[in-house]
Amino acid sequence: MDLNLLWHSLRPLVFRFDPERAHRMTLAALARWSERFDGRLVAGDPAHAHPREAMGLRFPNPFGLAAGLDKDAEAIPAWQALGFGFIEVGTVTAQAQPGNPRPRLFRLPEDEAIINRMGFNNAGADRVARRLRRLRERDLLQVPLGVNIGKSKVTPAERAAEDYRYSFERLGELADYVVVNISSPNTPGLRDLQRVDEVKRIVETIQEPNQRLARPRPLLVKLAPDLADGDAIDCARAALEAGCAGLILTNTTIAREGLRSRTEGMAGGLSGRPLQARSTALLATVREALGPEPTLIGVGGVRDVPSVRAKFAAGADLAQVYTGLIYRGPGLVRELLEALD
Ligand SMILES: Cc1cc2nc3c(=O)[nH]c(=O)nc-3n(C[C@H](O)[C@H](O)[C@H](O)COP(=O)(O)O)c2cc1C
């Protein structure tokens, strides 16, 4: 089945629904599918023909699902079947939380962009851990699984490190890599953690339980594109000094430059095509400053072959997509894979 063609005919219908409703319906369908099927691909599948090594892990291809689409890890087998080379779930917080009031998700079709202020709606570390444990028992995963953790809204900034630690203790062992998200614009004060001392404190606090694992997990820190270059480099260095394997660049932006759409009343993080240039430029800057060693995952505006090539040219080892998938459809991964051939 040609997924691109299918999405081309389905998209106008899906886009008639409120964005969050469309998201919920799609995810519910993928979750149901994932209970029945394991999504395993045969060895000769093109999705397994472009392996990469990074952080001591083997990725069957370099294209991953970005955090936020499957926050509660409901549809991992389906993402695997679509050909993703790795899957990142979350953001998961220590405590379950409902997120911000609706509406909190907006489509900007003219800009191929999304604005969201979801505010880390998620089932909480304990429930997601139970779900991941069941998934691990099914032994179906052929690709690395990342778990992205964030701070619970009710936890004050000075207790942030313990909040991250709680989530790590529940989820770390169930993940292949763990991402410390300090860059969402939708949890008040979260981005203030993007400071050298805070980054060090949080990562070092997580490293304690991590280093006690039989196989310590690679840790990454996810940064915002709105940081000044010098601050991003300082945070990145602090993360590496505290033992991180790499960085994810970038989260959504609070900037609104160059948009065709009107965005009054749409506070939140902007993703998709308008984010591409800044997020790729910051990736290149950080790669240049840090050298070839750390793993850099490029995310922001990937929607076609040129945009993903730009990420690799800027120094990304791996790339992730979210908004591109909404506009271009689930065939996007296969399309990107063809370009690697
Ligand atoms: C609706 C929505 C929710 C998101 N939620 C999260 C999240 O929970 N944690 C996170 O680290 N990033 C989250 N992101 C950011 C994406 O992972 C990604 O960094 C960003 O959207 C840029 O990539 P894109 O242009 O391909 O969408 C979210 C993005 C969107 C659009």
The ligand as a Gaussian input file, in Angstrom:
#p B3LYP/6-31G(d) Opt

LIG

0 1
 C        2.204000      18.567000      19.764000
 C        3.652000      18.450000      20.138000
 C        4.007000      17.935000      21.374000
 C        5.355000      17.817000      21.732000
 N        5.668000      17.281000      22.938000
 C        6.976000      17.124000      23.269000
 C        7.323000      16.506000      24.489000
 O        6.473000      16.078000      25.274000
 N        8.646000      16.407000      24.787000
 C        9.622000      16.846000      23.944000
 O       10.806000      16.702000      24.255000
 N        9.318000      17.401000      22.762000
 C        8.024000      17.552000      22.416000
 N        7.707000      18.116000      21.208000
 C        8.808000      18.616000      20.341000
 C        9.238000      17.623000      19.283000
 O        9.774000      16.459000      19.851000
 C       10.302000      18.267000      18.367000
 O       11.446000      18.576000      19.121000
 C        9.792000      19.544000      17.702000
 O        8.434000      19.433000      17.354000
 C       10.589000      19.871000      16.436000
 O       10.463000      18.853000      15.473000
 P        9.426000      18.926000      14.236000
 O        9.646000      20.245000      13.545000
 O        9.774000      17.721000      13.392000
 O        8.071000      18.831000      14.816000
 C        6.369000      18.244000      20.828000
 C        6.009000      18.738000      19.576000
 C        4.678000      18.852000      19.215000
 C        4.322000      19.398000      17.854000

